[in-house]
Structures are given as C-alpha cells and as structure tokens.
Amino acid sequence: LEHTPIDTIVFTFVAIDHDKGPNGTVTFGIVSDNSSGLFVLDASMQGLKLTAPLDYGGAESSHMFMFTVSLHDNGVPALTGTPGILLVEVLQTNTIAPSFTCTVLENFNHTVYENTPTGTTVANVAASSPSAVLSYAITRGNERGDFRLSIQWAGSSLVQIAKELSYTLAPSYELTIVANDDSNPPLSSSCILSLTIGNVYNLAPLFRQTIYDGSVYENSGPNARILVVSAIARSSGYIT
C-alpha cells in the first residue's frame, strides 16, 4: 500500500541449501536496476525493505517495480543459484469515503400510510465512489424488520416495505443506511432516512350502548339537555 511505513520489510526471501554450516548459508542480492531508491535489500532480514514514502498518485511515481534477485551460498568456492524475478505492485490506499444521498419518492413526501402494500418502494438511496464497488445495509432503526434494501444497480438501492406496517406499533422511523466500499482500507458513509407512518382510519366509532332512552318536558327550552351519548374511537382521532 502507498502509505506503508518506511523500513517495512515488504518481501522476505527464502531459499534452500542442503549443505551445512557456511556452505548452506544463502546470501541474496539485487542485480537489476534499483534507481528508484525506494527499496533496498536488508541482509539481516533477508528481505526487501522500503526506504522512502510511496505515492500512488504522484506524477513521477510507478505502480510496478521489477527486481532480479541473485543468490549464492558462502561456501568455498561459492555456488550461485538461478536468479529470481520479484514484482512489487504499489496499491492505492483508500482515502475517499462514498458520497451519499437518501431520497424519499415524491408520492410519499416522508409519510407512508400503514396500509401501503409490502414490496412498495418508498425511497431511493444512492452513493458514489471513485474506484470501488458499494454495498448497502440498514444498521439502525429497523429492529422489527419492516423495511428492506433491494435491487442495487449503478450505486443505488431501493428502500422497500418488507412487511405490514402498524401506526400503533411504530408511528415513525429513523433508518440509518450505510454504504460500504470494498477498497483497502474499507470506508463507509451513512444517511438518515426519516419516515412517518400515516394512520388509516379503517374502524368506525363504536357506541358504548346500542339503545339510549331519554325524555323531555314539553316546556323545555331550546338547547335543553335530553340525554348523553358516548362512543369509543377504535382508530386514533377524535369523535364528533
């Protein structure tokens, strides 16, 4: 990665020599061009060490380095093995989190009625990333599983109703939706989708009794009280 610390061993060399003692000790060397000055062979660690900062996006930077590595034992006479080719690729560090938008569909205007059919799309979430594949998840506010994310394409996902809504059980939602990229290291962004559940008045009021008896004197004046009737609202609201 381009932000790897200086003095990091980026590759360790391994060789097998079946001799014993100094005759079996292998020494490595770089015999190809190493003019970049970014790497050096560390004899004590028998590895390739980073000696300068890497810049993936720099104008003079290269993303790929190739080294020819020699090896010989310490016997007398020293014997040389077949040189090997080492390719080092510099990977870009992910520094840009996805940019995110949450859009409620116009016909809902942030209010979804409780009798809206399951599978209905209520919002569209969209994120963008310069060089990564995105995935989405609802991380908070959906403990009952009333909503789901579906049909992702071109950095977008649909927020749909997963099961029957209930104004009584949940009159509103604050859904935290996270977009994750697949870069290294992975970064994420989130948005809050606020939805209000509209109450559907599908139950008629119910009188407390079916028959009321009352009487009135013939000399009663206007607005005289004859009897009191009472009813129960089975849906939220007032009775008039």
GICORJO-V71242 format. One record per backbone hydrogen bond with DSSP energy under -1.0 kcal/mol. CO is the residue of the C=O (numbers start at 1). NH is the residue of the N-H. E is the energy in kcal/mol with one decimal. If there is no record, write none. Layout:
{{CO	NH	E} {CO	NH	E}}
This chain:
{{1	4	-1.7} {5	8	-1.2} {8	50	-2.5} {11	48	-2.8} {21	24	-2.0} {22	25	-1.2} {22	74	-1.3} {27	72	-2.0} {29	70	-3.0} {34	37	-1.3} {38	51	-3.4} {40	49	-3.3} {42	46	-1.2} {42	47	-1.6} {46	13	-3.0} {47	42	-3.2} {48	10	-2.4} {48	11	-1.1} {49	40	-2.1} {50	7	-3.1} {58	61	-1.2} {63	90	-3.0} {65	88	-3.1} {67	86	-3.0} {68	31	-2.5} {69	84	-2.5} {70	29	-1.9} {71	81	-2.5} {72	27	-3.1} {79	73	-2.2} {84	69	-3.3} {86	67	-2.8} {88	65	-2.6} {91	2	-1.9} {99	128	-1.9} {101	126	-2.5} {103	124	-3.2} {105	108	-2.0} {105	109	-1.5} {108	111	-2.4} {110	196	-3.2} {112	198	-1.9} {113	116	-2.2} {117	120	-1.4} {120	161	-2.1} {122	105	-1.9} {123	159	-2.8} {124	103	-2.8} {125	157	-2.5} {126	101	-2.2} {128	99	-2.2} {135	180	-2.9} {137	178	-3.0} {140	176	-2.0} {142	145	-1.7} {146	162	-3.2} {146	163	-1.1} {148	160	-2.9} {150	158	-2.7} {153	156	-2.0} {155	127	-2.4} {156	153	-1.5} {157	125	-2.9} {158	150	-2.2} {159	122	-2.9} {159	123	-1.3} {160	148	-2.4} {161	119	-3.2} {166	170	-2.6} {171	197	-2.7} {173	195	-2.3} {175	193	-3.1} {176	139	-2.4} {177	191	-2.1} {178	137	-1.7} {179	189	-1.8} {180	135	-2.2} {184	94	-1.7} {187	181	-2.5} {189	179	-3.1} {191	177	-2.6} {193	175	-2.8} {195	173	-2.9} {196	112	-3.1} {198	114	-2.4} {200	202	-1.7} {206	232	-3.3} {217	220	-1.8} {221	224	-1.4} {230	208	-2.6} {232	206	-2.6}}
